[in-house]
Amino acid sequence: MTRIAFLDFEASSLGKSSYPIEVAWVFADGGAESFLIRPAPAWTDWAPEAEAVHGISRQRLVRDGVPHDRVALHMLTTLRGVALYASAPSWDGKWLSRLLRSSGLPRHALRLGATAEAQRRAILDILAAGGLAPAVRDGVAGKLMTALRQEAKDDPAPDHRALEDARRECRRWQRARDRAGAVIRAGVPSPEAAQTNPR
């Protein structure tokens, strides 16, 4: 079975020249790593409004950050072969690509999928393993995913730091698994039964 992890970046801005300043990932078993990233010499973009959100100053990155190429190499060594997911894979993928390319590594050496994809896959796998008929599996999964999306809207990022954001995505995936398991335990093809399962 492929190992999975949930990844998140914080960045210098949301501009075209933005770059990653912090990265974290959390494995399904709870193991996690987090790094402040010292900017490469050519990385000069900075948005004060972004700093106001994540609370990380450029001075702190220069002082305490790990060199960007060391972070990239460690990620490649640690996460190669791992299925990686993020809440915003287009943004996080952009920063992942910039980090890898700036470190002389292939930009597609690591790829990101969407957390929602991981949630749906987990739900369908559990429903299938529990013997739920294929004809009703997609409908049940769809209703569970709708409920999970609504819960996500009510569960905003508390501090916009990479590790907590990655942990939140892992919790959402685990919640999807729990809800699917509750449907199977209830013995009925109804996602409403899963709503009684504690988060």
N, C-alpha and C positions, 0 to 999 in steps of 0.2 A: 504493500500500500504506500502510495506517495505521501511523503511528509508535507504538511502545509504550514504556512506562516502568514501572519498579517503584518503589513509594513506601512509605515507612514513617514513622510518627510515634512519638515518645516523649511521655509525658503526665505530668501532675502526680499522677495516681493512677488507679485503676480504678473510682473512685466515680462517682455520678450527676453530680456537678458538676465532673468532671475536664475539663481543657483541654490542648491541645497545647503542648508546650514545645520541641520540636525536630522538624524535618521534613527529609527528604532524598528525592531520587529519582534513579534511574539509568536512562538510556536503553539500549536494546539495543546501541548502538554503543559503550557505555562512558562516554559523557558523563554528568556528575553535578553536582548542586548540593545544598547542605546549609545549613540556617539554624537557629540558636537563636532562639526566639520570645519577645520581651518580652511578658509577660502584659498583657492589657487590664485597665483599672482594676477591672472587676467580677470578674475571675478571681482568686479568693482560695483556692480549694481547694489543699491540699498534703498529701501523705502521705510522712512520713519513710521508710517502707519502700520506696516507689517511688524516692525519691532514692538509697537504698542500692543499688538495682539499676542505675539509669542513671548515677549519679554526678554529676548536674547539680544544683547548688543554686539555689534561687530568687534568691538574691543575685546569682549569676552571670548569670541570665536578665535581671534588671533592669539589670545593668551592661553586659553584652555582647550581649544579644539585639537582634534587629531588630524594630521595632514590628510588632505582629501584623497590622495592616492593610496594611503594605507587603509583608509576606510573602505575604499572601493575594492581593493585586493582582498580584504577580510570578508567583505560581503560576498564576493565571488567564491571564495574558498568555503564559506559557511553555508551559503544559500544555493549553490549550484545543485540542480536536481530537486529543489524544493518548489512546490507549487505556491507562488506568492500572490497575495491578494491585498487590495487597498480600496478604501472607500471612494477615492477619486483617481482611478488608474491613469486617466489622461494627464492630469497634473503630476502625479507622483511618477508616472512613467517618463515624463519630460525631464524631471530632475534626476531620476535614476540614469537616464541616458546621458545627461550632461556630466554626471559624476564619473561614469564609466569611460566616456570618450576623453574627458580631460585627464584621465589617468592612463591613457594608452591602451584601454581594454575595449573589446568589442561592445558596441552599444546595445546589442540584443543578447548579450550573454545571460542576462536575467530579464524575465518578462513578468508583467503584472496583469492579473485578472481582477475583476470587480468582486468585492465582498458579497454582493448580492448573488453572483454566480456560484460562489462557494456555498452560500446558504441554500440555494435551490438544489444544488447537487447533493448536499447532505440530506435535505428533506426527502428527495426522491429515492436516495439510496436506503434510507431508513424505512420509508413506506414500502419499498420493494422487498427488503429483507423481512419486513413484518407480514408479508403476504397480501398486501392491499392490491386489489385488482388493477391491472394497467389502465382499464377504462376510467377509473375514478382518481387515479394517482395524480394526474396533472391538475385536475380541478381542486383537489385538496391542497396540493402544493401552492397553487395560485392564491388560494384564500389565506393560507398561512403567510405567504410572502407579503400580501397586502397588509396583514396585521403587523408584521415585522417592520414594514416601511413606515407605517404610522407611528409605531413606537420609536423608531429612529428619529423621527421629527421631534418627538417629545424628549429626546435624550441628547441635547446639544453638547458639544465639546466643552468641558469645564475650563480648561486653561490653554488649549492649543499647543500642547507639547507632544512631541512625537511618540514617546513611550505610552503615555496615557491614551492617546488616540489609537495607537495600535492595539492596546489592551481592550479598548472599547469595541473595536472591530472583531476581536477574538470572542468577546462576550456575546456579541450579536450572533455570531456563527454558532456558538454553543447553545444560545437560546433557540435558534432554528432547529437544532438537533433535539433539544428537549421537547419542543412543541410537537415535532413529528413523532417522537417516542410516546408522547401522551396520547396521540391519536391511536397509535397501535395498541397501547395498553387499554384504552377505552373499548377497543374491539368494534368500533364503528367508523365508517369512512367520513367522519365529520370533524373539521378543524375546530369547531366550537368547543369540543371536549378538551382540546389542548389549552384553551384560554384559562382553565382553572389551574394549570401548572405554574408554580411559582417561578419567577425570573431567577 
